Amino acid sequence: MRIGGTLRGSLSKMLMGLFLILGVAIGLTVNNIFASTETGPASSSRKHSSHDIISALAPRNTSEKGEEHLSGIQPAAAASADFDHISSLAVLPKKGDWRKIMGVEEASVLITGVAGFIGAHTAIRLREIGHKVVGIDNMNNYYDVRLKLFRRRLIERAGATFIQGDVCNGTLIRRILRQFTVTHIVHLAAQAGVRYSKINPVTYGEANVMCTIRLLEQAKMVKPVPPVILYASSSSVYGRNVSIPFKETAVTNKPISIYAATKLATEHVAHAYHSLYNMRITGLRFFTVYGPMGRPDMAAWMWAKNISNGDALTLYEVSGAAAGGRGGELLRDFTFIDDIVMGVVLAIEYSADYAIFNLGRGQPQNVSLLIRMLEAELGKKALILRNPLPAGDVAVTFADTSLARKCLGYEPKVSIKEGVRSFVKWFKQYSPPKLPRNLTYVNIDPDSHPGSLGIVA
């Protein structure tokens, strides 16, 4: 088995292919095409719950949300309760009866990027509800490999199969698809981080676009029926869209970061494979995910660490022009990991013919609220430095989740107060494991330190 393999071929050819793909993504308008006929919410008797690592946390109290509803911005649950924007779609995404199509009763799910934040939680949850799980991850060092090892051990303890390898390795992927009779692929492997994409754009083109194509090439050849594909997109594809909340039908042809451009390119590639090969494919646009086992380069972890150590944290702010006339603090649609995983599980059950869904909380908050809640849970005050928003970052994220609610029955439940309490409890208890001497992993860029760049809100 090749571990941490790299793409072959000349750099010039790879770049040419990447730019052609990105050109398609940037030049086209994403007015999503949803095929087939209208269906109602997916029915499920399964109850979503936190898994073992956070099972001892305080019970949720949805009446004690601790959230701030900002003037002029209405929570998505109220703003889109009548599903107004859904009427603009010709038809809703058609639900697929994957059990009948595949001739099985339980799913066999391949998760790429399984040692990542969302991947690990998804794997554990799928095992809890009885599905088979095999995961692949190259264990790269974009951030501390010890955290990925920590997640890996929990994944294996839950009964999932872990394979260390490269999703770009077509031979390996083909072997996995056959050996495990995969019914669904949850494609979460990607190079994350808006700011690092400016420093190392080629890595993003390879990991986010080219590896996705290689994966789909293998999936399309599975007989008699290709597996259902779900892939991770991002709220970053909306760019500086000033029409809020963000709807899946919004025009998304102006990404403002390389990371966003690669995610948009992935959406177009996915649609092409659906159109050419009749593959069932669903894109999931995640909004500002946080929670236990989260990435250390994201706001909740970085700020918790800074507050705990007495170090200053950076709070970015925007001018009125950059925020579409609304200056001041950033707004983020903070979404707890349990709610995101619930959306992924529901999307697996739905197995749409073709769809793109927003998965977010639908209630954006001033990022300073996250700081205040971290202060309260950690019992320490933050030292705050205020700087202008870097190029490539957006001022607002705000998910309209009405389509996911209508089709999937998606209902995010965890308030930011409850979510921060859960994260801080885990953060205080987390102890990095020792790296085995024989552990190998991919060094994505020996000349830079991407983990120190941060994605601060």
Secondary structure by P-SEA (a helix, b strand, c coil): ccccccccccaaaaaaaaaaaaaaaaaccccccccbbbbccccccbbbbbccccccccccccccccccccccccccccccccccccccccccbbbbcccccccccccbbbbcccccaaaaaaaaaaaaabbbbbbbbcccccccaaaaaaaaaaaaaabbbbbbccccaaaaaaaaaaaaccccccccccccccccccccaaaaaacccaaaaaaaaaaaaccccccbbbbbbccccccccccccccccccccccccaaaaaaaaaaaaaaaaaaacccbbbbbbccccccccccccccaaaaaaaaaacbbbbbbbbccccccccccbbbbccccaaaaaaaaaaaaaaccccccccccccccccaaaaaaaaaaaaccccbbbbbccccccccccccccccccccccccccccaaaaaaaaaaaaaacccccccccbbbbccccccccccccccc
